[in-house]
Amino acid sequence: MNALAGFLTDPWQLPFMQRAFAVAAIIGAVCGVVGVHVVLRGMAFIGDAVAHSAFPGVALAYAFEGNLLLGGAAAGITTAVLIAFVSQNRRLKEDTVIGVFFAFAFGLGIVLVSTRDSWTTDLSSFLFGQVLAVSAGDVRTVAVVGAVLVLVVLAIGKELVTVSLDRETARCAGLPVFRLDLTLYILVTTTIVMSLEAVGNILVLALLITPAATARMLTERLWAMTLLASSVGCLGSIAGLYVSYVYDLAAGGSVVVVLTGLFVLTWCLAPRHGLLAKLVRRPEVTAPVVAGR
């Protein structure tokens, strides 16, 4: 009993772990909320694209000794706006436009990095995350930005779902489809940039997608899916940090492995849509998410 109590409380005695837990919990919860709409939209590729499109901004900020996260945010939001604008052309599918700008942004980042003779710890932390090194100021910034993101998503959640399910119906209903697209892209971009310090550019997509995908296996209701995704993201991130602390593993990678483990467990055991449930009764068609109650 004492050993278990020590396991649970020891990390909280360390100030850097306290900050890491706070940031991981906030980012996990926010990624869950925003990720719901990414999963419903079937646009997981945009998360990967935006994460990589932030790379040239980071490389440019690094070259001029600027703030890496601000540089990444500027490049990511610029790419998101371009994707939202160009994808309004009905001759091009959204994933096609995303692929074009994703490849360009990442290629530009590689070109910019190649102009430098060496990489530094700061640039490496952008790629792989450095949640154990966050400051008290970082915690406050993540908390404020995260709260704003969640409030915006909750305010326009039903409209985002409507556009995700049927864009033409949304247009006929008078919804500002382009503005909603642009808002969602900026929300995703801001969430990703905010999460880079926790898991890094390479793993950030998992934090955005996996909790929402886990929740999607358990419910068809938007409010329930949002609550579940936020909870899975928050608790899974904390559990991942515990694993990292106990076994001296990479923090970002441990968080992603734990979240993926929760997804696999849910995929197997979900009461209605899990693998075991489908083996014992005739498969059912997954119902669409309902925005209301």
BADRENVEX-577422 format. One record per residue: residue number from 1; residue in one letter; x, y, z of N, C-alpha, C in turn. Coordinates in steps of 0.1 Angstrom, whole numbers, plus 5000, padded with zeros to 4 digits. Atoms other than C-alpha are relative to their C-alpha. Example, Ala and Ser with C-alpha at 12.3 -4.5 7.8 and 13.67 -1.06 7.14 Angstrom:
REM BADRENVEX-577422
R    n  res  n_c1  n_c2  n_c3  ca_c1  ca_c2  ca_c3  c_c1  c_c2  c_c3
R    1    a  5009  4988  5000   5123   4955   5078  5009  5012  5000
R    2    s  4991  4989  5000   5137   4989   5071  4992  5011  5008
END
This chain:
REM BADRENVEX-577422
R    n  res  n_c1  n_c2  n_c3  ca_c1  ca_c2  ca_c3  c_c1  c_c2  c_c3
R    1    m  5008  4988  5000   5000   5000   5000  5009  5013  5000
R    2    n  4991  4988  4999   5028   5024   5009  5008  5002  4987
R    3    a  4993  4999  5012   5046   5015   4977  4991  5006  4989
R    4    l  5009  4995  5010   5015   5023   4956  4998  5015  5003
R    5    a  5002  4986  4997   5010   5056   4975  5013  5008  4996
R    6    g  4987  4993  5005   5047   5065   4968  5000  5001  4985
R    7    f  5000  5000  5014   5043   5056   4932  4991  5012  4995
R    8    l  5009  4990  5004   5013   5080   4929  5004  5014  5004
R    9    t  4997  4986  4995   5027   5109   4949  5014  5005  4998
R   10    d  4986  4996  5002   5064   5109   4943  5002  5010  4989
R   11    p  4998  4990  5011   5063   5127   4909  4995  5014  5004
R   12    w  5006  4987  4997   5041   5154   4924  5009  5008  5010
R   13    q  4991  4993  4991   5069   5163   4949  5010  5009  4992
R   14    l  4990  4993  5008   5090   5176   4920  4994  5011  4992
R   15    p  5007  4988  5006   5082   5211   4907  4999  4998  4984
R   16    f  5001  5002  5015   5091   5202   4870  4990  4990  4996
R   17    m  5011  5010  5004   5068   5172   4871  4986  5006  5003
R   18    q  5013  4994  4998   5040   5193   4886  4996  5008  4988
R   19    r  5003  4992  5012   5043   5217   4856  4997  4991  4988
R   20    a  5002  5009  5011   5046   5188   4832  4986  4994  5001
R   21    f  5013  5005  4998   5014   5172   4846  4989  5010  4996
R   22    a  5010  4990  5003   4995   5204   4844  4999  5003  4985
R   23    v  5000  4998  5014   5005   5211   4808  4995  4988  4992
R   24    a  5005  5012  5007   4999   5175   4797  4985  4998  5002
R   25    a  5015  5001  4998   4964   5175   4813  4992  5010  4992
R   26    i  5007  4989  5008   4954   5208   4797  5000  4997  4985
R   27    i  4999  5002  5014   4967   5199   4763  4992  4987  4996
R   28    g  5008  5012  5003   4952   5164   4764  4985  5003  4999
R   29    a  5014  4997  5000   4918   5178   4773  4996  5008  4988
R   30    v  5003  4992  5012   4919   5205   4746  5001  4993  4987
R   31    c  4998  5008  5012   4932   5182   4719  4988  4990  4998
R   32    g  5011  5008  5001   4903   5159   4728  4988  5007  4994
R   33    v  5012  4992  5004   4877   5186   4723  5001  5004  4985
R   34    v  4998  4996  5014   4892   5200   4690  5000  4987  4991
R   35    g  4998  5012  5008   4900   5165   4678  4987  4993  4996
R   36    v  5013  5005  5003   4863   5155   4679  4996  5004  4986
R   37    h  5005  4995  5013   4856   5177   4649  5010  4996  4989
R   38    v  4990  5005  5010   4888   5166   4631  4996  4986  4996
R   39    v  5004  5014  5002   4876   5130   4634  4987  4999  4992
R   40    l  5013  5000  5007   4840   5137   4624  5001  5005  4986
R   41    r  4998  4994  5013   4852   5157   4594  5008  4990  4991
R   42    g  4992  5009  5008   4875   5128   4583  5012  5007  4995
R   43    m  4989  4992  5005   4904   5153   4581  5012  4998  5008
R   44    a  4988  5003  4992   4931   5136   4601  5012  5005  4993
R   45    f  4988  4996  5008   4955   5145   4573  5003  5015  5003
R   46    i  4998  4985  4998   4950   5183   4581  5009  5001  5012
R   47    g  4992  4999  4988   4965   5177   4615  5015  4997  4997
R   48    d  4987  5003  5004   4996   5161   4600  5006  5011  4992
R   49    a  4996  4989  5010   4998   5188   4573  5004  5013  5008
R   50    v  4998  4988  4992   4995   5217   4598  5013  4998  5009
R   51    a  4988  5002  4991   5021   5201   4622  5012  5002  4992
R   52    h  4988  4999  5009   5046   5198   4593  5001  5014  4994
R   53    s  4999  4987  5006   5037   5232   4578  5005  5010  5010
R   54    a  4994  4991  4990   5048   5248   4611  5015  4999  4999
R   55    f  4985  5002  5000   5083   5235   4604  5007  5011  4993
R   56    p  4992  4988  5006   5094   5263   4580  5000  5012  5009
R   57    g  5001  4988  4991   5082   5289   4605  5010  4999  5011
R   58    v  4991  5002  4989   5102   5273   4632  5014  5001  4995
R   59    a  4986  4999  5005   5133   5269   4610  5004  5015  4997
R   60    l  4997  4986  5002   5130   5306   4600  5002  5007  5013
R   61    a  4998  4994  4987   5126   5317   4636  5013  4996  5006
R   62    y  4987  5005  4995   5156   5295   4645  5012  5008  4993
R   63    a  4989  4994  5007   5177   5311   4618  5002  5015  5004
R   64    f  4999  4986  4996   5169   5346   4630  4999  5002  5015
R   65    e  5000  5000  4986   5170   5336   4667  4988  5006  5006
R   66    g  5013  4995  4995   5133   5343   4672  4994  4989  5008
R   67    n  5008  5009  4992   5106   5325   4692  4995  4989  4991
R   68    l  5003  5011  5009   5102   5290   4677  4985  4998  4999
R   69    l  5014  5003  5001   5066   5285   4687  4992  5011  4993
R   70    l  5007  4990  5007   5055   5319   4674  5003  4999  4985
R   71    g  4997  5002  5014   5073   5312   4641  4992  4988  4995
R   72    g  5009  5011  5004   5055   5278   4639  4986  5004  4999
R   73    a  5014  4995  5000   5022   5294   4647  4997  5008  4988
R   74    a  5002  4991  5012   5026   5320   4620  4999  4992  4987
R   75    a  5000  5008  5013   5035   5294   4593  4988  4991  5000
R   76    g  5011  5009  5000   5008   5270   4604  4987  5007  4997
R   77    i  5013  4993  5003   4980   5295   4604  5000  5005  4986
R   78    t  4999  4996  5014   4992   5309   4570  4996  4989  4991
R   79    t  5003  5012  5008   4991   5274   4556  4985  4996  5001
R   80    a  5014  5004  4997   4957   5267   4572  4990  5010  4992
R   81    v  5008  4991  5008   4942   5299   4556  5001  4997  4985
R   82    l  4998  5003  5014   4956   5290   4522  4992  4987  4997
R   83    i  5007  5012  5002   4941   5255   4525  4985  5002  5000
R   84    a  5014  4997  5000   4907   5268   4535  4995  5008  4988
R   85    f  5004  4992  5011   4907   5293   4507  5000  4992  4987
R   86    v  4998  5007  5012   4919   5270   4479  4990  4988  4999
R   87    s  5009  5012  5000   4897   5240   4490  4985  5004  4997
R   88    q  5013  4996  5004   4866   5261   4483  4997  4997  4985
R   89    n  5002  5003  5014   4871   5253   4446  4995  4985  4999
R   90    r  5006  5013  5000   4848   5223   4440  5007  4990  4991
R   91    r  4993  5009  5009   4871   5209   4414  5011  4992  5007
R   92    l  4990  5006  4992   4896   5200   4441  4995  4995  5013
R   93    k  5004  5005  4987   4890   5177   4471  5009  5006  5010
R   94    e  4993  4993  4988   4901   5190   4505  5013  4993  5002
R   95    d  4987  5007  4997   4927   5162   4510  5010  5003  4989
R   96    t  4991  4997  5011   4942   5171   4476  5007  5013  5003
R   97    v  4994  4987  4997   4947   5207   4486  5010  5000  5012
R   98    i  4991  5002  4988   4961   5197   4520  5013  4994  4996
R   99    g  4988  5007  5004   4986   5174   4503  5009  5009  4993
R  100    v  4991  4990  5007   4999   5202   4480  5007  5009  5010
R  101    f  4994  4990  4991   5005   5227   4508  5009  4993  5011
R  102    f  4992  5008  4990   5017   5200   4532  5014  4997  4994
R  103    a  4988  5003  5006   5044   5189   4508  5009  5012  4998
R  104    f  4993  4987  5003   5054   5225   4499  5006  5005  5013
R  105    a  4995  4994  4987   5057   5236   4536  5011  4992  5005
R  106    f  4989  5009  4994   5077   5206   4547  5013  5001  4991
R  107    g  4988  4998  5009   5100   5210   4516  5007  5013  5003
R  108    l  4994  4987  4997   5105   5246   4524  5007  5000  5014
R  109    g  4994  5001  4987   5113   5238   4560  5014  4992  4999
R  110    i  4987  5007  5002   5140   5213   4549  5010  5009  4993
R  111    v  4991  4991  5006   5155   5239   4526  5006  5010  5010
R  112    l  4995  4990  4990   5157   5264   4554  5009  4994  5010
R  113    v  4991  5007  4991   5172   5239   4578  5014  4997  4994
R  114    s  4988  5003  5007   5198   5230   4552  5010  5011  4999
R  115    t  4992  4988  5001   5211   5265   4553  5008  5002  5013
R  116    r  4993  4999  4988   5223   5260   4589  5010  4988  5002
R  117    d  4990  5010  4998   5254   5241   4599  4997  4989  5010
R  118    s  5003  5009  4990   5240   5224   4629  4986  5002  5006
R  119    w  5012  5000  4993   5209   5216   4649  5003  5003  5014
R  120    t  4998  4998  4985   5204   5227   4685  4989  4993  5007
R  121    t  5009  5006  4992   5185   5214   4714  4986  5006  4998
R  122    d  5013  4993  5001   5157   5240   4709  4993  4995  4988
R  123    l  5007  5005  5011   5150   5228   4674  4996  4985  5001
R  124    s  5003  5015  4998   5152   5191   4684  4988  4999  5010
R  125    s  5011  5001  4991   5127   5198   4712  4987  5003  4993
R  126    f  5011  4997  5008   5103   5212   4686  4995  4987  4993
R  127    l  5003  5012  5007   5105   5179   4668  4995  4988  5009
R  128    f  5003  5012  4991   5103   5155   4698  4994  5004  5013
R  129    g  5007  4996  4987   5088   5176   4726  5009  5001  5012
R  130    q  4992  4998  4988   5102   5187   4759  4991  5004  5012
R  131    v  5010  4996  4991   5073   5187   4783  5006  5001  5014
R  132    l  4994  4999  4986   5096   5182   4814  5007  5013  5002
R  133    a  4993  4987  4998   5112   5216   4807  4991  5012  4999
R  134    v  5009  4988  5001   5081   5238   4806  5001  5008  5013
R  135    s  4999  4991  4988   5081   5268   4829  4986  5003  5005
R  136    a  5013  4996  4995   5053   5283   4850  4993  5009  4991
R  137    g  5007  4991  5010   5047   5309   4823  4994  4992  4989
R  138    d  5006  5009  5010   5042   5281   4798  4987  4994  5004
R  139    v  5012  5006  4995   5016   5265   4820  4989  5010  4999
R  140    r  5010  4990  5000   4997   5298   4823  4996  5003  4985
R  141    t  5003  4997  5014   4999   5304   4785  4991  4989  4994
R  142    v  5007  5011  5005   4987   5269   4777  4985  5000  5006
R  143    a  5013  5000  4994   4958   5273   4802  4991  5010  4994
R  144    v  5008  4989  5005   4946   5306   4788  4996  4997  4985
R  145    v  5002  5004  5014   4950   5295   4751  4990  4988  4999
R  146    g  5009  5011  5000   4933   5262   4759  4986  5003  5003
R  147    a  5013  4996  4996   4904   5278   4776  4993  5007  4988
R  148    v  5006  4993  5011   4898   5301   4746  4996  4990  4989
R  149    l  5003  5010  5011   4900   5272   4721  4987  4992  5004
R  150    v  5011  5008  4996   4875   5251   4741  4987  5008  4999
R  151    l  5012  4992  5001   4850   5280   4744  4996  5002  4986
R  152    v  5004  4998  5014   4851   5287   4707  4994  4987  4994
R  153    v  5005  5013  5005   4846   5250   4699  4986  4997  5005
R  154    l  5014  5003  4994   4816   5247   4723  4990  5010  4994
R  155    a  5010  4990  5005   4801   5279   4709  4995  4997  4986
R  156    i  5004  5002  5014   4801   5268   4672  5000  4985  4997
R  157    g  4999  5014  5002   4802   5230   4677  4989  4994  4991
R  158    k  5011  5005  5009   4768   5223   4661  5001  5004  4986
R  159    e  4998  4995  5013   4776   5244   4631  5011  4992  4993
R  160    l  4989  5008  5006   4809   5226   4626  4996  4986  4996
R  161    v  5005  5014  5004   4791   5192   4627  4992  5000  4988
R  162    t  5009  4998  5012   4765   5204   4602  5009  5001  4987
R  163    v  4991  4999  5011   4793   5214   4578  5007  4987  4997
R  164    s  4993  5013  5001   4811   5181   4584  4991  4990  4993
R  165    l  5009  5010  5005   4781   5160   4576  4995  5002  4986
R  166    d  5006  4997  5013   4767   5178   4546  5003  5015  4997
R  167    r  4996  4986  5003   4784   5209   4532  4989  5007  4992
R  168    e  5010  4993  5009   4757   5216   4505  4987  5003  5009
R  169    t  5011  4997  4991   4729   5214   4531  5003  5012  5009
R  170    a  4995  4989  4992   4749   5237   4553  4999  5013  4993
R  171    r  5001  4988  5008   4751   5262   4525  4986  5004  4997
R  172    c  5014  4997  5003   4714   5260   4517  4994  5005  5013
R  173    a  5006  4995  4987   4707   5266   4554  5006  5014  5004
R  174    g  4995  4987  4997   4727   5298   4552  5012  5001  5009
R  175    l  4988  4999  4992   4757   5288   4572  5012  5005  4993
R  176    p  4987  4994  5007   4790   5306   4564  5010  4989  5000
R  177    v  4991  5012  5001   4808   5274   4553  5015  5004  4999
R  178    f  4986  4996  5001   4840   5292   4543  5006  5004  5014
R  179    r  4996  4995  4987   4842   5310   4576  5002  4989  5011
R  180    l  4999  5011  4991   4835   5278   4595  5012  4991  4997
R  181    d  4988  5007  5004   4862   5260   4575  5012  5007  5006
R  182    l  4988  4992  4996   4887   5287   4582  5001  5000  5016
R  183    t  4999  5000  4986   4878   5288   4619  5005  4986  5005
R  184    l  4996  5014  4995   4882   5250   4623  5015  4998  4997
R  185    y  4986  5002  5003   4916   5251   4605  5009  5008  5010
R  186    i  4992  4992  4990   4928   5279   4628  5000  4994  5014
R  187    l  5000  5007  4988   4916   5260   4658  5009  4989  5001
R  188    v  4991  5012  5001   4934   5229   4647  5015  5005  5001
R  189    t  4986  4995  5000   4966   5249   4640  5004  5005  5013
R  190    t  4996  4995  4987   4966   5267   4673  5001  4988  5010
R  191    t  4999  5012  4991   4959   5234   4692  5013  4992  4997
R  192    i  4988  5007  5003   4988   5217   4674  5012  5008  5005
R  193    v  4988  4992  4996   5013   5245   4680  5001  5000  5015
R  194    m  5000  5000  4986   5002   5246   4716  5005  4987  5006
R  195    s  4996  5013  4995   5009   5209   4719  5014  4996  4996
R  196    l  4987  5004  5004   5043   5209   4703  5010  4998  5011
R  197    e  4991  5001  4990   5061   5214   4735  4998  4987  5008
R  198    a  5003  5012  4993   5044   5183   4750  5005  4988  4993
R  199    v  4997  5012  5008   5049   5157   4723  5008  5002  4988
R  200    g  4992  4997  5012   5067   5174   4695  4993  4999  4987
R  201    n  5006  4999  5014   5060   5179   4658  4997  4986  4995
R  202    i  5001  5013  5006   5064   5142   4650  4988  4992  5006
R  203    l  5011  5008  4994   5038   5128   4675  4987  5008  5003
R  204    v  5012  4991  4997   5013   5157   4678  4987  4995  4994
R  205    l  5013  5005  5007   4988   5141   4654  4993  4990  5009
R  206    a  5006  5010  4992   4983   5112   4678  4992  5006  5012
R  207    l  5007  4993  4989   4973   5136   4706  4987  5006  4996
R  208    l  5012  4994  5005   4948   5153   4684  4989  4990  4996
R  209    i  5010  5009  5006   4932   5122   4668  4996  4988  5009
R  210    t  5003  5013  4993   4935   5092   4692  4989  5001  5011
R  211    p  5011  4999  4990   4914   5105   4721  4986  5001  4994
R  212    a  5013  4999  5007   4886   5115   4697  4996  4987  4993
R  213    a  5003  5013  5007   4888   5082   4678  4995  4990  5011
R  214    t  5004  5009  4989   4885   5064   4712  4986  5003  5004
R  215    a  5014  4996  4996   4854   5084   4721  4990  4996  4989
R  216    r  5009  5003  5011   4839   5078   4687  4995  4985  5000
R  217    m  5003  5015  4999   4839   5040   4694  4989  4998  5011
R  218    l  5009  5001  4988   4817   5047   4725  4987  5007  4999
R  219    t  5013  4993  5001   4790   5071   4715  4998  5007  4987
R  220    e  5004  4993  5012   4771   5088   4687  4996  5015  5003
R  221    r  5004  4986  4996   4762   5120   4707  5012  5009  5001
R  222    l  4989  4990  5000   4783   5151   4702  5005  5003  5013
R  223    w  4996  4996  4986   4783   5162   4738  5007  4989  5007
R  224    a  4993  5012  4993   4792   5127   4751  5013  4998  4994
R  225    m  4987  5002  5006   4819   5123   4725  5010  5010  5004
R  226    t  4991  4989  4996   4834   5157   4734  5005  4998  5014
R  227    l  4996  5002  4986   4834   5149   4771  5009  4988  5001
R  228    l  4992  5012  4999   4848   5114   4766  5014  5003  4994
R  229    a  4988  4997  5006   4875   5126   4742  5009  5009  5009
R  230    s  4992  4991  4991   4886   5154   4766  5005  4992  5012
R  231    s  4996  5008  4988   4887   5129   4795  5011  4990  4996
R  232    v  4990  5010  5004   4907   5103   4776  5013  5007  4997
R  233    g  4987  4993  5002   4932   5129   4764  5007  5005  5012
R  234    c  4995  4995  4988   4936   5144   4798  5006  4989  5009
R  235    l  4995  5011  4992   4939   5111   4818  5011  4992  4993
R  236    g  4990  5007  5007   4959   5094   4791  5013  5007  5000
R  237    s  4988  4992  5000   4984   5122   4790  5007  4999  5014
R  238    i  4994  5001  4986   4989   5121   4828  5006  4986  5002
R  239    a  4995  5013  4999   4992   5083   4827  5013  4998  4993
R  240    g  4988  5001  5008   5018   5085   4800  5012  5006  5007
R  241    l  4989  4994  4992   5039   5109   4821  5004  4991  5012
R  242    y  4996  5009  4989   5037   5085   4850  5009  4989  4995
R  243    v  4992  5011  5006   5050   5057   4827  5014  5005  4997
R  244    s  4987  4994  5003   5077   5080   4815  5009  5002  5012
R  245    y  4992  4998  4988   5088   5089   4850  5005  4987  5007
R  246    v  4996  5012  4994   5088   5054   4864  5010  4992  4993
R  247    y  4991  5009  5008   5106   5037   4836  5011  5008  4992
R  248    d  4989  4992  5006   5128   5067   4825  4999  5000  4985
R  249    l  5002  5000  5014   5113   5069   4790  4997  5014  4995
R  250    a  5003  4987  5007   5107   5097   4765  4985  5003  5004
R  251    a  5013  4996  4995   5077   5117   4778  4989  5000  4989
R  252    g  5010  4999  5011   5060   5125   4745  4996  4986  4994
R  253    g  5002  5013  5005   5064   5089   4732  4991  4992  5009
R  254    s  5008  5008  4990   5050   5074   4764  4986  5005  5000
R  255    v  5014  4996  5001   5019   5096   4762  4993  4994  4989
R  256    v  5006  5006  5012   5012   5085   4727  4998  4985  5001
R  257    v  5001  5015  4999   5018   5048   4735  4988  4997  5009
R  258    v  5011  5003  4990   4993   5050   4765  4987  5003  4993
R  259    l  5012  4997  5007   4967   5068   4744  4996  4990  4989
R  260    t  5003  5010  5010   4970   5043   4716  4996  4987  5007
R  261    g  5005  5011  4993   4967   5015   4741  4986  5001  5005
R  262    l  5014  4997  4996   4934   5030   4754  4991  4998  4988
R  263    f  5008  5001  5012   4922   5032   4718  4998  4985  4996
R  264    v  5000  5015  5003   4931   4995   4711  4990  4993  5009
R  265    l  5008  5007  4990   4914   4984   4743  4985  5004  4997
R  266    t  5014  4996  5003   4882   5004   4734  4996  4994  4987
R  267    w  5003  5006  5013   4883   4991   4698  4996  4985  5002
R  268    c  5003  5014  4998   4882   4956   4712  4987  4998  5009
R  269    l  5010  5003  4990   4858   4960   4741  4988  5010  5001
R  270    a  5011  4991  5000   4834   4989   4732  4987  4992  5000
R  271    p  5012  5008  4999   4799   4977   4741  4991  4999  4988
R  272    r  5008  5001  5012   4782   4985   4708  5008  4998  4987
R  273    h  4992  5000  5012   4809   4990   4682  5014  4993  5001
R  274    g  4987  5007  4998   4838   4970   4696  5001  4987  4993
R  275    l  4998  5013  5007   4853   4939   4680  4993  4989  5006
R  276    l  5007  5011  4994   4839   4915   4706  4985  5001  4999
R  277    a  5014  4999  5002   4805   4930   4704  4995  4996  4986
R  278    k  5004  5004  5014   4804   4925   4666  5001  4985  4998
R  279    l  4999  5015  5002   4815   4889   4670  4988  4993  5006
R  280    v  5011  5007  4994   4785   4881   4692  4987  5004  4995
R  281    r  5013  4997  5006   4758   4898   4672  5003  5006  4986
R  282    r  4999  4996  5013   4751   4909   4637  5006  5015  4999
R  283    p  4994  4987  5001   4772   4940   4627  4989  5011  4997
R  284    e  5009  4989  5003   4753   4973   4628  5007  5012  4993
R  285    v  4994  4989  5006   4758   5004   4608  5002  5011  5010
R  286    t  4997  4989  4990   4775   5032   4628  4991  5012  4997
R  287    a  5009  4989  5002   4750   5059   4634  5008  5014  4999
R  288    p  4993  4988  5000   4759   5095   4626  4999  5007  5013
R  289    v  5000  4992  4987   4768   5119   4654  4989  5010  5000
R  290    v  5011  4991  4999   4738   5139   4666  5005  5012  5008
R  291    a  4995  4988  4994   4746   5175   4674  4992  5004  5013
R  292    g  5008  4997  4988   4717   5179   4699  5000  4989  5010
R  293    r  5002  5010  4990   4705   5159   4728  4993  4987  4994
END
